[in-house]
């Protein structure tokens, strides 16, 4: 089952006109249980204009939603969250982004997100855009694709090794954006096996 989550954007303006009241407390509660999910103190000295809270609610908890970096010319910037909703895998993983050359069926690593804990956001990574489509590799024309594999942290071993799910390097790939032009993206992905083959689903793209 996919963990329920939602992005919460909250913005408010408050004037600290009273010199004796230079802070306020933001409290978020569950409507169902009345349980306090988040308390945040906001001080007049925190910002000269206004405070915006970008939060994510998932698995009954509220946390900060990461700031997606502004697009930068000459960079593809990515933030990922991986949810192991079927295997309940809780060890860190590497998400490895690669070029795939059909001829001679070779993967070439571009960059990797290292030691990403499930249900947490990665730090941003970035790489230079590159073209897809038919290109030359070792003197031969070949189509080129952009793919991503999820491995046990620090290895090139699929994290599914030792489970009932099989891994296919051409099918068991994580959702990715186009690498052909500068962009800044955030993805939340989870497991969506087909029969006994591990595959992945894009839960959110921003």
Buried (B, 14 or more C-beta within 10 A) or exposed (E): EEBEBEBBEEEEEEEEEEEEEEEBEEEBEEEEEEEEBBEBEBEBEEEEEEBEBBBBBBEEEBBEBBEBBEEEEEBBBBBBBBBBBBBEBEEBBBBBBBBBBBEEEEBEEBBBBBEBBBBEBBEBBBBEBBEBEEBEBEEEEBEBBBBBBBBBBEEEEBBBEEBEBBBEEEEBBBBBBEBEEBBBBBBBBBBBBEEEEBBBBBBBEE
